[in-house]
Amino acid sequence: MTVAHQQDIQLDRRLQQDSIQFAGKTVYINPFLYWRRFDSNTDRWLREPGQLGEDQISLNRGRFYPELDWSLLDESQRDIKDAAVEMFLKSLELIGTFHPELTAGQLLEVERKMAVTKKQSFERWVEKSFRRRFKQESRERKRFARERFLRSWREWFSLETTHHAVGPMVALLVLAGFGGWSMGMSQTSCPTLLIPSEQTVVR
């Protein structure tokens, strides 16, 4: 079996997991396979967690995770699974939009297959999304702190009282520097006098 043939088999298997057939028509259950038909707002809406209300997500927890006791999850796990529930709801909404001809029974089949095959991939997706968001927020916080520090210094320097205090300090520093430099120059320009060796001999 060639490498290309193995890749084709893997692609077919992946597409079978990411799609469902209805009377010879293929319906993709992976929402990212519709990305060419998205506008930028839809793409952002799908990719960014937190677009749906908490009430809507909590009402649908049991629909996609009937096996879970949510009270036993820690905050991090609950956030990831809540975001996965949001992905399920968004995906179903997109599929309904792109395939308005699907019946309620067919949409239910789509939902069941999606709940079985997409949980792990949706959870991995939202984990990556949370990490990206955390890094971006961390960069934003650092940038804001840097700007605030520079702004506070600029404001301090612009105060009239600062000018009155800094002016004499700068003048003193300049005078001290000039004084030290002139003393150093005078010592190097006047070598110490040496007594001639003949005068040191006792007669």
Secondary structure, 3 states (H helix, E strand, C coil): CCHHHHHHHHHHHHHHHCEEEECCEEEECCHHHHHHHCCHHHHHHHHCCCCCCHHHHHHCHHHHCCCCCHHHCCHHHHHHHHHHHHHHHHHHHHHHHHCCCCCHHHHHHHHHHHHHHCHHHHHHHHHHHHHHHHHHHHHHHHHHHHHHHHHHHHHHHHCHHHHHHHHHHHHHHHHHHHHHHHHHHHHHHCCCCCCCHHHHCCC
